[in-house]
Amino acid sequence: MANEMLSYIDRTSPIHRLTGATKLVCFILWSTAAMLTYDTRILLFLFIASLVIFYVSKIRLRDILFVLIFILVFLLINNIAIYLFSPQEGVKIYGTGHVLVEFAGRYNMTLEQLFYQLNITLKYLTVIPAALLFIVTTHPSEFAASLNRIGVSYRIAYAVSLALRYIPDVQRDFRNIAKAQQARGLDMSKNEKFLKRVKNASAVLAPLILSSLEKIEIISNAMELRGFGKKKKRTWYNARPFQKRDYTAIILFVLLLIATLLITYHDGSRFYNPFS
Amino acid sequence: MNKNTLSVRTIVAIGIGAAVFVILGRFASIPTGIPNSNIEVTYAFLALMAVIFGPVAGGLIGLIGHALKDLIFYGSIWWSWVVVSMFVGFLFGLISKKLDIESGEFGRQKIITFNLVQVGAQALGWFLLAPVLDIVIYAEPTSKVFIQGLGVGISNMVTVGILGTLLLTLYAKTRTKTGSLDRE
């Protein structure tokens, strides 16, 4: 169970020492770069860079293995789906068609299609390590403080912090209720038939939702009593001041994004075309 | 209290709502047997929260809940669908005032209104917004994303239509009706 969910891992590394706000900004810049580009050379560079950063962070592969396998399976299914629905997408994008293996008609495997799907896969592979790292190296309380620092209203930042705080609680409630209903013969796990499962789901949902609504009342009363939301600003126990390495990291990532955009769009297309 | 800022109750509702959204999205979705399409129980919950707490809460629960779910359990955020969750949450919330669920009344007329709006909102979200964003952001093949959107959209409409209506009826029953006291 413990590894099913990603959570903060406390280690001492250069990445951990950066403030949460820095990591958040860098993560956003990185995702933007990876989202916009389809240039294979940049994607490869970003992928290798992310592996290096991962190594520096002292997070070990087995810490995140469960989630990683899950993601890789998803990527595989997604790739198969793309091939089934649009086996000629690569030809459309790159304008040429080098047939490798002949199947029936449009399902002929082309070099372009393989290259296109390699790009899609690389795109996900560059974002995944960054996102994983961001979660496992940022303390949840600091995460809310960082959101506030980059300009998100503290009320919304606090809502995010509440969500992170209550996810384990809600998960426990969910398990308890599901088990209790199972004891009454209402199962919503995969042992039950589909229609029965959907029907039984509401038996688990209703108590969970009503107890959560009660939680909302209790928590908001407690916060109201402590004067939450009376002032324009709020301080955070976990906020840390910026240091030299934070500025360096942010500048580096901004440069990276600019370089990515320049190289990607200088010939007017998001795609790098090795075939022409 | 300034009217433009969120009330404490709404903030807490967003936080807890997002947490429940995460858990339901991860543990309570029921696979239909077709790959990548599940009965997403969590959207029925989103509809309930949006109707109780209004459009801002609905939108933010969709946004924060979906983004956190992706981040914590899948390690990467699928932005196009996160945006759709925010969008449908917001639209569900727009009928919050009209339905006035706190009055304890949720009769046939309100059920019809709710379902018309939820089908409309999800049609816009899943049939149009999700595939378009998938193409713009991820350059996925057109036919794949539209078929995917169609499948997810229809199954979510049915889920929200059945489970969402059920949850709203249940919730309305827990409220005290106006004029429910009789003089003896």
Interface residues (C-beta under 8 A of the other chain):
Chain A: E4 M5 L6 S7 S31 M35 Y38 I64 V67 L68 F70 I71 F74 I77 N78 A81 I82 L84 F85 S86 E89 I93 I120 K123 Y124 V127 I128 A131 L132 F134 I135 S153 R155 I156 Y158 A159 V160 S161 L162 A163 L164 R165 Y166 I167 D169 V170 Q171 F174 M188 K190 F194 R197 V198 A201 S202 V204 L205 A206 L208 I209 L210 S212 L213 K215 I216 E217 I219 S220 M223 E224 F228 G229 R270
Chain B: M1 T5 L6 S7 V8 R9 I11 V12 A13 I14 G15 I16 G17 A18 A19 V20 V22 I23 L24 F27 A28 I30 P31 T32 G33 P35 N36 I39 V41 A44 F45 L48 I52 L60 I64 G65 L68 L71 I72 F73 Y74 G75 S76 I77 W79 I137 Y138 A139 E140 P141 T142 S143 K144 I147 Q148 I162 L163 L166 L167 L170 Y171 T174
